[in-house]
Amino acid sequence: MQAVKLATEEEAFIGTSAIVQSTFNLLEDTKIFWAGSRISAKRPCGRDIVISKADIFCEGQLEKGSYIREKILPISNRVPPTVKDRNLTYHIRSEINMVKPEKGSEEEYFFAETPILLKAMPIKPSEGAPVSVSLKGIKIEMEKDHFFPGETIKIDYELEKFKDLEVDLVKDANVTCYCPNFAPTCIHIKPKPPSIEDSVKPTLKSGSLKLNLPSFIELSHRYIWEPPEKTRWKETYGDYVNWMLEIIGTRINEIVKFQVPIYIEAEYNSEDSALFFSKQSKPPALQNILVPDLIQTPTYDLDGNKLTITLRNESKKTLLGITVKIVPIESDFFELPPYLTGINEWEPSTEIQAFHRNVKENIKTIQLVVEDNHGNLINKRLNL
């Protein structure tokens, strides 16, 4: 039996979220240290950078059995979309860190991983502006500077004392990455020089030029993502694509060169927009809600620093893959390290016990978080 399995959609829009269902199959009672899911990208150096994560289990003890959890991984609208040509790809990974069953002391990792395609959010096109440039005898005019894939760029020109003119469609695109710990020694960030994607050369002194944009051309964009954690301050990861028309005029003993920036954007797709907004508010699939009063906490026992809480299932359902997380609350505000107890099966009208092994004398309040394989999630606060 595979120790970790995950299920998720194959693609997601940036600015929305990915819902990940993780299944952890334990062959025996096991001490665990952590379990969670995350979306990562590969930096140019090959190391992962985590752009979204969710904790599933904290440190604790789980009974033998299967535990299914569904988590939402938010995707910031600053995260660059997938670009396979620049090796900018993403994967989702669910992982559990636990004691090796046969060793009893050594740590062991089990994980499942799958790729995910991140798509740019749909936005309404902006209005372009007309272009008029005159430099040293070269005059260029365009009706607009914003274009759609597959569209034709029309350029009106006039030449004075120039024998040759060339107009190049230039793309400047690179992945950007900065991590303070390795920046002084990193040798992997080598920006690619701009590339010429197409070119036209007129034969007359004045007239019109046409550049046909491919229907699959990459859109103009600039994304710079920063992690929310202060411990990763100044760390960034991004991607940009700039487009420009480079005008090159040749006289007898002089070359005149200048650039006209243009912007390539997607046509507005109402179906993509509707899908985007529906995914923004999409809830987890596991929504089997139990009333909090159906989980009772009749007794507790504090023996030194070890807290034992008895819970009773007053519902008429057999609950599977139960976890009970005990979170000590200090001064009614600060959460201290939690501890988790996992129970494979909980029959109606029966009791289970959950533990925390380090509750200090000054702790008077605890938070209980009860969760199961069907998405039931119950929070209770108890006074000791």
Secondary structure, 3 states (H helix, E strand, C coil): CCCEEEECCCEEECCCEEEEEEEEEECCCEEEEEEEEEEEEECCCCCEEEEEEEEEECCEEECCEEEEEEEEEECCCCCCCCEHHHCECEEEEEEEEEECCCCCCCEEEEEEEEEEEEECCCCCCCCCCCEEEEECCEEEEECCCEECCCCEEEEEEEECCCCEEEEEEEEEEEEEEECCCCCCCCCCCCCCCCEEEEEECCCCCEEEEEEECCCCCCCCEEEEECCCCHHHCCCEEEEEEEEEEEEEEECCCCEEEEEEEEEECCCCCHHHHHHHHHHHCCCCCCCCCCCHHHEEEEEEEEECCEEEEEEEECCCCCEEEEEEEEEEEECCCEECCCEEEEEEEECCCCEEEEEECCCCCCCCEEEEEEECCCCCEEEEEEEC
